[in-house]
Amino acid sequence: MTKPDNLNSVWMDKMECILANAIADCMYDNSMTLECLDRAYERTKEMYRKNAVMPKLKN
């Protein structure tokens, strides 16, 4: 029997990998730097604090 904590850990690892790959692909495709990543992270974190459910952003 699998413990719920282990399932959550596996799920979190999977989601982390999906996000990391998407970020890396975007950064590579757009020749972005780590400074850009840091700034985008801060902006995203602030948006998430204001609204716990992230809306789909319009381009």
Backbone torsions as a table, in degrees:
resi	resn	phi	psi	omega
1	MET	NA	133.3	-179.2
2	THR	-88.3	135.7	179.3
3	LYS	-77.0	143.5	178.8
4	PRO	-56.4	-37.2	179.3
5	ASP	-61.4	-38.1	178.8
6	ASN	-67.7	-40.4	177.9
7	LEU	-61.8	-43.4	179.2
8	ASN	-62.6	-39.6	179.2
9	SER	-64.6	-42.8	178.9
10	VAL	-64.5	-44.7	179.1
11	TRP	-61.4	-45.4	-179.3
12	MET	-62.8	-41.9	177.4
13	ASP	-60.4	-42.7	179.8
14	LYS	-63.2	-46.5	-179.4
15	MET	-64.8	-38.3	178.3
16	GLU	-61.6	-43.5	179.6
17	CYS	-65.5	-41.9	179.1
18	ILE	-60.6	-47.1	-179.5
19	LEU	-66.1	-44.5	-179.9
20	ALA	-60.5	-41.6	178.8
21	ASN	-66.3	-41.1	179.1
22	ALA	-64.4	-42.5	178.9
23	ILE	-64.6	-46.4	-179.3
24	ALA	-61.6	-43.0	178.2
25	ASP	-61.6	-45.3	180.0
26	CYS	-62.9	-44.6	-179.9
27	MET	-63.6	-42.2	179.5
28	TYR	-65.0	-48.0	-177.8
29	ASP	-62.2	-28.9	-175.9
30	ASN	-111.0	13.8	178.4
31	SER	49.3	49.3	-178.2
32	MET	-90.0	155.9	179.6
33	THR	-103.4	171.2	175.6
34	LEU	-65.8	-29.5	176.2
35	GLU	-61.5	-42.2	177.5
36	CYS	-63.6	-41.6	177.8
37	LEU	-61.2	-45.0	179.1
38	ASP	-59.9	-43.8	-179.2
39	ARG	-68.2	-40.3	178.3
40	ALA	-66.0	-38.0	177.7
41	TYR	-61.0	-46.9	179.5
42	GLU	-62.0	-41.5	179.2
43	ARG	-64.9	-43.7	180.0
44	THR	-65.8	-41.5	179.2
45	LYS	-61.2	-42.2	179.7
46	GLU	-66.2	-41.9	177.8
47	MET	-62.6	-40.4	-178.2
48	TYR	-68.3	-35.3	177.2
49	ARG	-63.2	-36.0	-178.7
50	LYS	-75.9	-27.1	-177.8
51	ASN	-145.6	104.8	-173.5
52	ALA	-59.9	-23.5	176.1
53	VAL	-108.4	112.4	-176.6
54	MET	-68.6	124.6	174.3
55	PRO	-77.9	158.8	175.8
56	LYS	-73.5	123.1	-176.6
57	LEU	-79.2	140.8	177.2
58	LYS	-84.4	141.3	179.0
59	ASN	-81.8	NA	NA
